[in-house]
Amino acid sequence: MILFLLPAGDYNPTEAAVPWAALKDAGFDVRFATPDGKVALADPRLTDLGFSWLSPWLMTRRAELAAYRRLTEDPRFLAPVAYEAVDPADVTGLFVPGGHATGMRTLLEDTTAQRLFADVFTRGLPVGAVCHGVLLAARATDPATGRSVLHGRRTTALTSLLELTGWNLTRLWLGRYYRTYRTTVQQEVTAALADPRHFLAGPVLPLRDTAARPGRGFAVRDGNYVSARWPGDCHRLAAQYLDLVRTHAAGPAARRAG
C-alpha cells in the first residue's frame, strides 16, 4: 500500500488530493494514517473560509478542490489508522503533503511519524513530500548515521520567499498563520543537508501548474525521493511520484533501467 501521512488537520488540500488522485486513478492502493486514527480534514481556510480579496490567489483552485472533495468520500480516507498502528512491512511507498496552519505540527513533531518516514526512506521505497511535508523528512533520522535522511540528498521545499510573501500579505489580520515556525522551512531543511547547494529553490517567480500543463511546476527527484515546493507544483510532483511508484512496482530490473 501507498501510505499518506496526514496531521490531525490543517494540511493543504491540493497537496494531498492531486497526488492521491494520480495514484488512485492508476489503480494503486492508497491508505491514510493520522496521529490518532481519526479522519483528518484539510485547512478550512483553504477550502471554505478564504482570504477576503486575496482569495483568488491564495485559496484552493476549483479543479483541485473538486479532487479534494472526491478524496474525502473515499472509503480509505474515511478509515485511517493511527501512526502507531502502521506496520512498516505493509508499506510500499509513502507520501507527505504540507500545510502551514497549526494542525500540521501534529504530524511534523510526531516521533512515530518521523521514524516511519525514516524506515520507508532508507529501505529505498518511493517517497514524496511537498511544502512543509519536507520538514518531516528533514527531522527523520537515519539510524545508521544519526543524521537526517536528507543528508547527502538533493531536495526542494517551501522556499523562504514563498513563505514570507504569504505571511507579509496576510499578517495584519491573520497573524502568524503563514509562519508555522519562527525558522522558515527552507532554513530548517537546508540545515539538515550535507551541502546548502543541495537545496534547489527553483524559479524565482513560480508558476502554478495544471493537469494539462504539469511542466509549469517544479519538482526535484533524487533516487527514491521526489519533493516539491507548494501547491502550484503538485501536478508535476504527482506525475513524478507516480512514475517512481510504477518503477518500483515493476521490480528491480525496471529500477536499474530507470
Contacts in CASP RR format, 6 or more apart in sequence:
PFRMAT RR
TARGET T0000
AUTHOR 0000-0000-0000
METHOD contacts of the structure
MODEL  1
MILFLLPAGDYNPTEAAVPWAALKDAGFDVRFATPDGKVALADPRLTDLG
FSWLSPWLMTRRAELAAYRRLTEDPRFLAPVAYEAVDPADVTGLFVPGGH
ATGMRTLLEDTTAQRLFADVFTRGLPVGAVCHGVLLAARATDPATGRSVL
HGRRTTALTSLLELTGWNLTRLWLGRYYRTYRTTVQQEVTAALADPRHFL
AGPVLPLRDTAARPGRGFAVRDGNYVSARWPGDCHRLAAQYLDLVRTHAA
GPAARRAG
1 29 0 8 1.000
1 30 0 8 1.000
1 31 0 8 1.000
1 90 0 8 1.000
1 91 0 8 1.000
1 92 0 8 1.000
1 93 0 8 1.000
2 23 0 8 1.000
2 28 0 8 1.000
2 29 0 8 1.000
2 30 0 8 1.000
2 31 0 8 1.000
2 91 0 8 1.000
2 92 0 8 1.000
2 93 0 8 1.000
2 94 0 8 1.000
2 95 0 8 1.000
2 126 0 8 1.000
2 245 0 8 1.000
3 30 0 8 1.000
3 31 0 8 1.000
3 32 0 8 1.000
3 33 0 8 1.000
3 86 0 8 1.000
3 91 0 8 1.000
3 93 0 8 1.000
3 94 0 8 1.000
3 95 0 8 1.000
3 120 0 8 1.000
4 16 0 8 1.000
4 19 0 8 1.000
4 20 0 8 1.000
4 30 0 8 1.000
4 31 0 8 1.000
4 32 0 8 1.000
4 33 0 8 1.000
4 94 0 8 1.000
4 95 0 8 1.000
4 96 0 8 1.000
4 97 0 8 1.000
5 33 0 8 1.000
5 83 0 8 1.000
5 94 0 8 1.000
5 95 0 8 1.000
5 96 0 8 1.000
5 107 0 8 1.000
5 113 0 8 1.000
5 116 0 8 1.000
5 117 0 8 1.000
5 136 0 8 1.000
6 16 0 8 1.000
6 32 0 8 1.000
6 33 0 8 1.000
6 34 0 8 1.000
6 40 0 8 1.000
6 80 0 8 1.000
6 97 0 8 1.000
6 107 0 8 1.000
7 34 0 8 1.000
7 35 0 8 1.000
7 40 0 8 1.000
7 103 0 8 1.000
7 104 0 8 1.000
7 105 0 8 1.000
7 106 0 8 1.000
7 107 0 8 1.000
7 108 0 8 1.000
8 34 0 8 1.000
8 35 0 8 1.000
8 36 0 8 1.000
8 38 0 8 1.000
8 40 0 8 1.000
8 103 0 8 1.000
8 106 0 8 1.000
8 107 0 8 1.000
9 34 0 8 1.000
9 40 0 8 1.000
9 41 0 8 1.000
9 42 0 8 1.000
9 43 0 8 1.000
9 101 0 8 1.000
9 103 0 8 1.000
9 104 0 8 1.000
9 106 0 8 1.000
10 42 0 8 1.000
10 43 0 8 1.000
10 99 0 8 1.000
10 101 0 8 1.000
10 102 0 8 1.000
10 103 0 8 1.000
10 104 0 8 1.000
11 40 0 8 1.000
11 42 0 8 1.000
11 43 0 8 1.000
11 97 0 8 1.000
11 98 0 8 1.000
11 99 0 8 1.000
11 104 0 8 1.000
11 107 0 8 1.000
12 42 0 8 1.000
12 43 0 8 1.000
12 46 0 8 1.000
12 60 0 8 1.000
12 97 0 8 1.000
12 98 0 8 1.000
12 99 0 8 1.000
12 100 0 8 1.000
12 130 0 8 1.000
12 131 0 8 1.000
12 231 0 8 1.000
13 42 0 8 1.000
13 43 0 8 1.000
13 46 0 8 1.000
13 47 0 8 1.000
13 60 0 8 1.000
13 64 0 8 1.000
13 65 0 8 1.000
13 67 0 8 1.000
13 68 0 8 1.000
13 71 0 8 1.000
14 46 0 8 1.000
14 60 0 8 1.000
14 61 0 8 1.000
14 64 0 8 1.000
14 67 0 8 1.000
14 68 0 8 1.000
14 231 0 8 1.000
14 232 0 8 1.000
14 234 0 8 1.000
15 97 0 8 1.000
15 98 0 8 1.000
15 99 0 8 1.000
15 130 0 8 1.000
15 131 0 8 1.000
15 231 0 8 1.000
15 234 0 8 1.000
16 42 0 8 1.000
16 68 0 8 1.000
16 71 0 8 1.000
16 97 0 8 1.000
16 98 0 8 1.000
17 64 0 8 1.000
17 67 0 8 1.000
17 68 0 8 1.000
17 70 0 8 1.000
17 71 0 8 1.000
18 64 0 8 1.000
18 67 0 8 1.000
18 234 0 8 1.000
18 235 0 8 1.000
18 237 0 8 1.000
18 238 0 8 1.000
19 95 0 8 1.000
19 97 0 8 1.000
19 128 0 8 1.000
19 234 0 8 1.000
19 237 0 8 1.000
19 238 0 8 1.000
19 241 0 8 1.000
19 242 0 8 1.000
20 30 0 8 1.000
20 67 0 8 1.000
20 71 0 8 1.000
20 74 0 8 1.000
20 95 0 8 1.000
21 67 0 8 1.000
21 70 0 8 1.000
21 71 0 8 1.000
21 238 0 8 1.000
22 238 0 8 1.000
22 239 0 8 1.000
22 241 0 8 1.000
22 242 0 8 1.000
23 30 0 8 1.000
23 238 0 8 1.000
23 241 0 8 1.000
23 242 0 8 1.000
23 245 0 8 1.000
24 30 0 8 1.000
24 74 0 8 1.000
26 242 0 8 1.000
26 245 0 8 1.000
26 246 0 8 1.000
28 245 0 8 1.000
28 249 0 8 1.000
29 76 0 8 1.000
30 76 0 8 1.000
31 76 0 8 1.000
31 80 0 8 1.000
31 81 0 8 1.000
32 40 0 8 1.000
32 76 0 8 1.000
32 77 0 8 1.000
32 80 0 8 1.000
32 81 0 8 1.000
33 80 0 8 1.000
33 81 0 8 1.000
33 82 0 8 1.000
33 83 0 8 1.000
33 85 0 8 1.000
33 86 0 8 1.000
33 113 0 8 1.000
33 116 0 8 1.000
34 40 0 8 1.000
34 80 0 8 1.000
34 81 0 8 1.000
34 82 0 8 1.000
34 83 0 8 1.000
35 82 0 8 1.000
35 83 0 8 1.000
35 106 0 8 1.000
35 107 0 8 1.000
35 110 0 8 1.000
35 113 0 8 1.000
36 82 0 8 1.000
37 80 0 8 1.000
37 81 0 8 1.000
37 82 0 8 1.000
37 85 0 8 1.000
38 80 0 8 1.000
39 77 0 8 1.000
39 78 0 8 1.000
39 80 0 8 1.000
40 80 0 8 1.000
41 72 0 8 1.000
42 68 0 8 1.000
43 99 0 8 1.000
43 100 0 8 1.000
43 101 0 8 1.000
45 51 0 8 1.000
45 101 0 8 1.000
45 177 0 8 1.000
46 58 0 8 1.000
46 59 0 8 1.000
46 60 0 8 1.000
47 60 0 8 1.000
47 65 0 8 1.000
47 68 0 8 1.000
50 58 0 8 1.000
50 59 0 8 1.000
51 57 0 8 1.000
51 58 0 8 1.000
51 59 0 8 1.000
51 170 0 8 1.000
51 174 0 8 1.000
52 173 0 8 1.000
54 169 0 8 1.000
54 170 0 8 1.000
58 166 0 8 1.000
58 169 0 8 1.000
58 170 0 8 1.000
60 68 0 8 1.000
60 231 0 8 1.000
61 208 0 8 1.000
63 210 0 8 1.000
63 211 0 8 1.000
64 231 0 8 1.000
64 234 0 8 1.000
71 77 0 8 1.000
72 78 0 8 1.000
83 110 0 8 1.000
83 112 0 8 1.000
83 113 0 8 1.000
83 116 0 8 1.000
84 112 0 8 1.000
86 116 0 8 1.000
88 116 0 8 1.000
88 119 0 8 1.000
88 120 0 8 1.000
91 116 0 8 1.000
91 120 0 8 1.000
91 125 0 8 1.000
92 125 0 8 1.000
92 126 0 8 1.000
92 245 0 8 1.000
92 248 0 8 1.000
92 249 0 8 1.000
93 120 0 8 1.000
93 125 0 8 1.000
93 126 0 8 1.000
93 127 0 8 1.000
93 245 0 8 1.000
93 248 0 8 1.000
94 116 0 8 1.000
94 117 0 8 1.000
94 120 0 8 1.000
94 121 0 8 1.000
94 125 0 8 1.000
94 126 0 8 1.000
94 127 0 8 1.000
94 128 0 8 1.000
95 127 0 8 1.000
95 128 0 8 1.000
95 129 0 8 1.000
95 241 0 8 1.000
96 107 0 8 1.000
96 117 0 8 1.000
96 128 0 8 1.000
96 129 0 8 1.000
96 130 0 8 1.000
96 133 0 8 1.000
96 134 0 8 1.000
96 136 0 8 1.000
96 137 0 8 1.000
97 130 0 8 1.000
97 131 0 8 1.000
97 133 0 8 1.000
98 104 0 8 1.000
98 129 0 8 1.000
98 130 0 8 1.000
98 131 0 8 1.000
98 132 0 8 1.000
98 133 0 8 1.000
99 131 0 8 1.000
99 132 0 8 1.000
99 133 0 8 1.000
99 180 0 8 1.000
100 131 0 8 1.000
100 132 0 8 1.000
100 158 0 8 1.000
100 163 0 8 1.000
100 177 0 8 1.000
100 178 0 8 1.000
100 179 0 8 1.000
100 180 0 8 1.000
101 177 0 8 1.000
101 180 0 8 1.000
102 180 0 8 1.000
104 132 0 8 1.000
104 133 0 8 1.000
104 180 0 8 1.000
105 180 0 8 1.000
107 113 0 8 1.000
107 133 0 8 1.000
107 136 0 8 1.000
108 132 0 8 1.000
108 133 0 8 1.000
108 135 0 8 1.000
108 136 0 8 1.000
108 139 0 8 1.000
108 180 0 8 1.000
109 139 0 8 1.000
113 136 0 8 1.000
114 136 0 8 1.000
114 139 0 8 1.000
114 140 0 8 1.000
114 141 0 8 1.000
115 140 0 8 1.000
117 127 0 8 1.000
117 136 0 8 1.000
117 137 0 8 1.000
117 140 0 8 1.000
117 149 0 8 1.000
118 140 0 8 1.000
118 141 0 8 1.000
118 142 0 8 1.000
118 143 0 8 1.000
118 149 0 8 1.000
120 127 0 8 1.000
121 127 0 8 1.000
121 137 0 8 1.000
121 140 0 8 1.000
121 142 0 8 1.000
121 149 0 8 1.000
121 224 0 8 1.000
121 225 0 8 1.000
122 142 0 8 1.000
122 143 0 8 1.000
122 144 0 8 1.000
122 149 0 8 1.000
124 224 0 8 1.000
125 224 0 8 1.000
125 248 0 8 1.000
126 224 0 8 1.000
126 241 0 8 1.000
126 244 0 8 1.000
126 245 0 8 1.000
126 247 0 8 1.000
126 248 0 8 1.000
127 137 0 8 1.000
127 224 0 8 1.000
127 225 0 8 1.000
127 226 0 8 1.000
128 225 0 8 1.000
128 226 0 8 1.000
128 227 0 8 1.000
128 237 0 8 1.000
128 241 0 8 1.000
128 244 0 8 1.000
129 136 0 8 1.000
129 137 0 8 1.000
129 157 0 8 1.000
129 225 0 8 1.000
129 227 0 8 1.000
129 228 0 8 1.000
130 157 0 8 1.000
130 227 0 8 1.000
130 228 0 8 1.000
130 229 0 8 1.000
130 230 0 8 1.000
130 231 0 8 1.000
130 233 0 8 1.000
130 234 0 8 1.000
130 237 0 8 1.000
131 157 0 8 1.000
131 158 0 8 1.000
131 185 0 8 1.000
131 228 0 8 1.000
131 229 0 8 1.000
131 230 0 8 1.000
131 231 0 8 1.000
132 157 0 8 1.000
132 158 0 8 1.000
132 180 0 8 1.000
132 185 0 8 1.000
133 157 0 8 1.000
134 150 0 8 1.000
134 155 0 8 1.000
134 156 0 8 1.000
134 157 0 8 1.000
134 158 0 8 1.000
134 185 0 8 1.000
134 189 0 8 1.000
134 227 0 8 1.000
135 157 0 8 1.000
135 185 0 8 1.000
135 188 0 8 1.000
135 189 0 8 1.000
137 148 0 8 1.000
137 149 0 8 1.000
137 150 0 8 1.000
137 155 0 8 1.000
137 189 0 8 1.000
137 225 0 8 1.000
137 227 0 8 1.000
138 148 0 8 1.000
138 150 0 8 1.000
138 157 0 8 1.000
138 188 0 8 1.000
138 189 0 8 1.000
138 191 0 8 1.000
138 192 0 8 1.000
139 148 0 8 1.000
139 192 0 8 1.000
140 148 0 8 1.000
140 149 0 8 1.000
141 147 0 8 1.000
141 148 0 8 1.000
141 149 0 8 1.000
142 148 0 8 1.000
142 149 0 8 1.000
142 151 0 8 1.000
145 151 0 8 1.000
147 192 0 8 1.000
148 192 0 8 1.000
148 193 0 8 1.000
150 189 0 8 1.000
150 192 0 8 1.000
150 193 0 8 1.000
151 192 0 8 1.000
151 193 0 8 1.000
151 194 0 8 1.000
152 193 0 8 1.000
152 194 0 8 1.000
152 195 0 8 1.000
152 198 0 8 1.000
153 193 0 8 1.000
153 198 0 8 1.000
153 222 0 8 1.000
153 223 0 8 1.000
153 225 0 8 1.000
154 198 0 8 1.000
154 199 0 8 1.000
154 200 0 8 1.000
154 220 0 8 1.000
154 222 0 8 1.000
155 189 0 8 1.000
155 193 0 8 1.000
155 198 0 8 1.000
155 199 0 8 1.000
155 200 0 8 1.000
155 220 0 8 1.000
155 222 0 8 1.000
155 225 0 8 1.000
155 227 0 8 1.000
156 199 0 8 1.000
156 200 0 8 1.000
156 201 0 8 1.000
156 202 0 8 1.000
156 218 0 8 1.000
156 219 0 8 1.000
156 220 0 8 1.000
156 227 0 8 1.000
156 228 0 8 1.000
156 229 0 8 1.000
157 185 0 8 1.000
157 186 0 8 1.000
157 189 0 8 1.000
157 199 0 8 1.000
157 227 0 8 1.000
157 229 0 8 1.000
158 184 0 8 1.000
158 185 0 8 1.000
158 186 0 8 1.000
158 229 0 8 1.000
158 230 0 8 1.000
159 185 0 8 1.000
159 186 0 8 1.000
159 201 0 8 1.000
159 202 0 8 1.000
159 229 0 8 1.000
160 184 0 8 1.000
160 185 0 8 1.000
160 186 0 8 1.000
160 187 0 8 1.000
161 201 0 8 1.000
161 204 0 8 1.000
162 206 0 8 1.000
162 229 0 8 1.000
162 230 0 8 1.000
163 178 0 8 1.000
163 179 0 8 1.000
163 184 0 8 1.000
163 185 0 8 1.000
163 186 0 8 1.000
164 184 0 8 1.000
166 178 0 8 1.000
167 176 0 8 1.000
167 177 0 8 1.000
167 178 0 8 1.000
167 179 0 8 1.000
170 177 0 8 1.000
170 178 0 8 1.000
171 177 0 8 1.000
171 178 0 8 1.000
181 188 0 8 1.000
186 199 0 8 1.000
186 201 0 8 1.000
189 199 0 8 1.000
190 196 0 8 1.000
190 199 0 8 1.000
193 199 0 8 1.000
200 220 0 8 1.000
201 229 0 8 1.000
202 218 0 8 1.000
202 229 0 8 1.000
203 218 0 8 1.000
206 217 0 8 1.000
206 218 0 8 1.000
206 229 0 8 1.000
206 230 0 8 1.000
206 232 0 8 1.000
206 233 0 8 1.000
207 216 0 8 1.000
207 217 0 8 1.000
207 232 0 8 1.000
208 216 0 8 1.000
208 217 0 8 1.000
208 231 0 8 1.000
208 232 0 8 1.000
209 215 0 8 1.000
209 216 0 8 1.000
209 217 0 8 1.000
209 232 0 8 1.000
209 233 0 8 1.000
209 234 0 8 1.000
209 235 0 8 1.000
209 236 0 8 1.000
210 216 0 8 1.000
210 235 0 8 1.000
211 235 0 8 1.000
213 235 0 8 1.000
214 235 0 8 1.000
214 236 0 8 1.000
214 238 0 8 1.000
214 239 0 8 1.000
215 235 0 8 1.000
215 236 0 8 1.000
216 236 0 8 1.000
217 228 0 8 1.000
217 232 0 8 1.000
217 233 0 8 1.000
217 235 0 8 1.000
217 236 0 8 1.000
217 237 0 8 1.000
218 228 0 8 1.000
218 229 0 8 1.000
218 233 0 8 1.000
218 236 0 8 1.000
219 226 0 8 1.000
219 227 0 8 1.000
219 228 0 8 1.000
219 233 0 8 1.000
219 236 0 8 1.000
219 237 0 8 1.000
219 240 0 8 1.000
220 226 0 8 1.000
220 227 0 8 1.000
220 228 0 8 1.000
221 240 0 8 1.000
221 244 0 8 1.000
224 244 0 8 1.000
224 248 0 8 1.000
226 237 0 8 1.000
226 240 0 8 1.000
226 241 0 8 1.000
226 244 0 8 1.000
227 237 0 8 1.000
228 234 0 8 1.000
228 236 0 8 1.000
228 237 0 8 1.000
247 254 0 8 1.000
247 255 0 8 1.000
247 258 0 8 1.000
248 255 0 8 1.000
END
